[in-house]
Amino acid sequence: MFIGREQEIGELNKLYKNKRLEVAIMYGRRRVGKTELINHFCKGRKNIFFTAIENSADYNLNAFIEAVHKSRLRLSDESFAKVIPGDYIQLLDLITAIAKKEKIILVIDEYPYLAKAEKSFSSILQKYMDYNFKNINMLIILCGSSMSFMENQVLSAKSPLYGRRTAQFKIEPLNYRDAVEFVPNYSKEDKLLTYGIFGGTPYYLSQINKKRSLQENIIELFFNSKGLLFEEPGSLIKQELREPHMYNAIITVIANGSTKLSEIADKVSKPANLCDSYIKKLISLGLVVREKPTGEKTGTKSLYILNDNMFKFWFRYVQNNLTLILKGLGSKAAADIWQEINSFMGRCFEEVCIQYMWKNYDSLPIAPREIGRWWGNNPAEKQEEEIDILAVDGSSAIFGECKFKNIKTGIDSFENLERKSGLFKKYAGKYYYLFSKDGFTKQMKKLAKGNGNIKLIGLSDLLR
């Protein structure tokens, strides 16, 4: 079952329908579902699909030739079809001849491996795009998991391929609505917990055994030394980054609550400017995000937050219980963690609610240009304040409160949110959105019914 990616499929379909050469660059972190997306798009369409590997140029050339033969695309000129290319130029000549006969999709997956093995290939491909392929009706997709290579060696101005792309796709993890489709039989609460723990990476979600409970899957996949996700974060960091020990240290301190650059630098005993360079790498991989208070400029108040739910969970709980897991006592550690899972979910639930607001943008009472968290000083009470969600346009704002607790949300939560909204004098129009896992008290429902500026959203609304 293929889940999500409707927008990407739609854009690829548009490219395919154009009767000219189209070149799409697709990239994203490992496990995010790029290859599955391309496979789904190519179904029923004539294509040459080659996946490069980390090997020699000759090995990849032979594998590429084999991919052409396996495509079962044939030339009417049988004598030419029987020619076995001896180099990449002859191979591209063969593909040119095929593409002149019929519309094809040429996919080179894990393109960085091929380009690194045959350093002239990008220049050769650029020549073919400019001349041989120029007037041919075909779609070329170059795909890669090495984010830095794809951005710096394919998309950047210094690349031979610069200016040749007609579309680019940075494939991100799935949103919560698509992610929960992997566990259709789970309860509403467990669906959101699944997203909070596994994130939106399709590969991780696809490992869930739907016949087992969420807790059983967590024990089997994370808290078992032979579990598929037991070593996943470390393996990914080793594949993508040099000095993995430094990146692990930085992710660990962020996962455990140190979110300011000065705090992170102090915890890992490195200068702030050096930590900043490491963090920028993690941001480029989508593992960390720099967050500022909504409505304010990026500055000293910015925080660094883990942007991948599975990494948050692993570095907060799995890493801290490695001894128990290696002793075969992973189920004991998992049982303890379950006692505080609602607290862990707090931040993720806020993100889910923000996604909900963007998804339902047209039904919002204002047209916000920014939706996110806010934190700052309350000068009257001389204390720091936080607002889970703040959505703003020029003159109005939506203030949101998100509760992932085993208790119904009552009027006290609304009154506290209304009090904090008083810090924002510049907004004449104020609206209040309350999100709650466990629903709302009768008094809160009654208050909202008589006040059009208050909206209550429960799990059923989030998952509708």
Residue pairs with C-beta under 8 A, 6 or more apart in sequence:
2 36
2 40
3 174
3 178
3 181
3 182
3 202
4 174
4 175
4 178
4 181
4 202
5 33
5 37
5 40
5 174
5 178
8 37
8 169
8 171
9 37
9 40
9 41
11 167
11 169
12 24
12 41
12 139
13 41
15 22
15 24
15 139
15 166
15 167
16 22
16 41
16 45
16 105
16 139
19 137
20 135
20 137
21 129
21 133
21 134
21 135
21 136
21 137
21 138
21 140
21 166
22 138
22 139
22 140
22 166
22 167
23 129
23 139
23 140
23 142
23 161
23 164
23 165
23 166
23 167
24 139
24 140
24 141
24 142
24 165
24 166
24 167
24 168
24 169
25 142
25 143
25 150
25 154
25 155
25 165
25 167
25 168
25 169
26 34
26 37
26 38
26 141
26 142
26 143
26 144
26 168
26 169
26 171
27 34
27 143
27 144
27 145
27 146
27 147
27 150
27 151
27 154
27 168
27 169
27 170
27 171
28 34
28 145
28 147
28 169
28 170
28 171
28 172
28 286
29 145
29 147
29 201
29 236
29 240
29 285
29 286
30 145
30 236
30 239
30 240
31 201
31 202
31 203
31 204
31 236
32 171
32 172
32 173
32 201
32 202
32 203
33 171
33 174
33 201
33 202
33 203
34 109
34 143
34 145
34 171
35 51
35 109
35 143
36 202
37 171
38 49
38 107
38 109
38 141
38 143
39 49
41 105
42 49
42 105
42 107
45 105
46 71
46 73
46 102
46 103
46 104
46 105
47 71
47 104
47 105
47 106
47 107
48 67
48 68
48 71
48 73
48 95
48 98
48 104
48 105
48 106
48 107
49 67
49 71
49 105
49 107
49 109
50 63
50 64
50 67
50 68
50 107
50 108
50 109
51 63
51 67
51 109
51 110
52 60
52 63
52 64
52 108
52 109
52 110
52 111
52 112
52 113
52 114
52 117
53 59
53 60
53 63
53 110
53 113
54 113
54 117
55 113
55 117
56 117
57 117
57 118
59 117
60 113
60 114
60 117
60 118
61 85
61 87
61 88
61 91
61 118
64 88
64 91
64 114
65 84
65 85
65 91
68 91
68 94
68 95
68 98
73 98
73 102
73 104
74 81
75 81
75 97
75 98
75 101
76 101
77 97
80 94
80 97
83 90
83 94
85 91
85 93
85 94
88 118
88 120
88 121
88 124
89 124
92 124
92 125
92 128
92 132
93 132
95 104
95 106
96 128
96 132
96 133
96 136
98 104
99 106
99 133
99 136
99 137
99 138
100 136
103 137
103 138
104 138
104 139
105 138
105 139
105 140
105 141
106 138
106 139
106 140
106 141
107 140
107 141
107 143
108 114
108 140
108 141
108 142
108 143
109 143
109 144
110 143
110 144
110 145
111 142
111 143
111 144
111 150
111 154
112 144
112 145
112 146
112 149
112 150
112 153
114 121
115 121
115 122
115 149
115 153
115 154
116 149
122 153
122 154
122 159
122 160
122 161
123 160
125 160
125 161
126 160
126 161
126 164
129 140
129 161
129 164
130 164
133 140
142 154
142 161
144 150
144 154
146 240
147 240
147 284
147 285
147 286
148 284
151 284
152 158
152 159
153 159
154 161
155 162
155 165
155 168
156 162
172 200
172 286
173 179
173 199
173 200
173 201
173 202
173 286
173 308
174 200
174 201
174 202
174 205
175 200
175 355
175 359
176 192
176 195
176 200
176 351
176 352
176 355
176 462
177 355
177 359
177 463
178 200
179 194
179 195
179 198
179 199
179 200
179 205
180 186
180 191
180 192
180 194
180 195
180 463
182 194
182 202
182 205
182 206
182 208
183 190
183 191
183 194
183 205
183 208
183 210
183 214
184 210
185 210
186 194
186 214
188 459
188 460
188 463
189 437
189 459
190 213
190 214
191 463
192 345
192 348
192 349
192 352
192 404
192 437
192 459
192 462
192 463
193 214
193 341
193 345
194 205
194 208
194 214
195 309
195 348
195 352
196 309
196 313
196 344
196 345
196 348
196 349
197 214
197 218
197 309
197 310
197 313
198 204
198 205
198 208
198 309
198 310
199 308
199 309
199 310
199 311
200 309
201 308
201 310
204 229
204 232
204 310
207 221
207 228
207 229
208 217
208 221
209 216
209 217
209 220
212 220
215 334
215 338
218 334
219 330
219 331
219 334
220 227
221 227
221 228
221 229
221 230
222 229
222 230
222 313
222 314
222 317
222 318
222 330
222 334
223 230
223 318
223 321
223 325
223 330
223 331
223 333
223 334
224 230
224 325
224 330
225 325
225 326
225 328
225 330
229 310
229 314
230 318
230 325
232 310
232 314
233 251
233 310
233 311
233 314
233 315
234 244
234 248
237 244
237 247
237 248
237 251
238 244
240 285
241 247
241 281
241 285
243 278
246 268
246 270
246 278
247 278
247 281
247 282
249 267
249 268
250 264
250 268
250 275
250 278
250 279
250 282
251 282
251 287
251 288
251 306
251 311
251 315
252 315
252 319
253 263
253 264
253 267
253 268
254 264
254 288
254 304
254 305
254 306
255 306
255 311
255 312
255 315
255 316
256 315
256 316
258 264
258 267
259 303
259 304
259 305
260 303
260 304
261 272
261 275
261 276
261 279
261 302
261 304
262 272
264 275
264 279
264 304
265 271
265 272
265 274
265 275
268 275
279 288
279 290
279 304
282 288
283 289
283 290
286 307
286 308
287 306
287 307
287 308
287 311
288 304
288 305
288 306
288 307
289 304
289 305
289 307
290 298
290 302
290 303
290 304
290 305
291 302
291 303
291 304
291 305
291 372
291 373
292 298
292 299
292 301
292 302
292 303
293 301
293 372
293 373
293 374
293 375
293 376
293 390
294 370
294 371
294 372
294 373
294 374
294 390
294 391
294 392
295 370
295 374
295 390
295 392
296 374
296 376
301 375
301 376
305 347
306 312
306 315
309 348
312 344
312 347
312 348
313 344
316 344
317 333
317 337
317 344
318 325
321 330
321 333
321 337
324 330
324 332
324 333
325 333
337 344
342 404
342 405
342 406
342 437
345 404
346 402
346 404
349 402
349 403
349 404
349 435
349 437
350 373
350 388
350 389
350 402
352 462
353 388
353 389
353 400
353 402
353 433
353 435
353 457
353 462
354 371
354 372
354 389
356 435
356 457
356 461
356 462
357 364
357 368
357 371
357 389
357 391
357 398
357 400
357 433
358 371
361 367
361 368
364 391
364 398
365 396
365 398
365 429
365 431
365 453
366 391
366 393
366 396
366 397
366 398
366 429
366 431
367 393
368 391
368 392
368 393
368 397
368 398
369 392
369 393
370 391
370 392
371 389
371 390
371 391
372 389
372 390
373 386
373 387
373 388
373 389
373 390
374 386
374 387
374 390
375 384
375 385
375 386
375 387
376 384
376 385
376 423
377 383
377 384
377 385
378 384
378 385
378 420
378 423
385 420
385 423
387 399
387 400
387 401
387 417
387 420
387 421
388 400
388 401
388 402
389 398
389 399
389 400
389 401
389 402
389 433
390 397
390 398
390 399
390 400
391 397
391 398
391 400
392 398
392 427
395 426
395 427
395 428
395 429
396 427
396 428
396 429
396 430
396 431
397 421
397 424
397 427
397 429
397 430
397 431
398 430
398 431
398 432
398 433
399 417
399 418
399 420
399 421
399 430
399 431
399 432
399 433
400 417
400 432
400 433
400 434
400 435
401 409
401 413
401 414
401 416
401 417
401 432
401 433
401 434
401 435
402 435
402 436
403 409
403 413
403 434
403 435
403 436
403 437
403 438
404 437
405 436
405 437
405 438
406 437
406 438
407 438
408 436
408 438
408 439
408 440
408 441
408 444
409 434
409 436
409 438
409 439
409 440
409 441
409 444
409 456
410 440
410 441
410 443
410 444
411 441
411 443
411 444
411 447
413 434
413 444
414 432
414 434
414 444
414 447
414 454
417 432
417 434
418 432
421 427
421 430
421 432
424 430
430 453
431 453
431 454
431 455
432 453
432 454
432 455
433 455
433 457
434 440
434 444
434 448
434 454
434 455
434 456
434 457
435 457
435 458
435 462
436 456
436 457
436 458
437 458
437 459
439 458
440 448
440 456
440 458
444 456
445 456
447 454
448 454
448 455
448 456
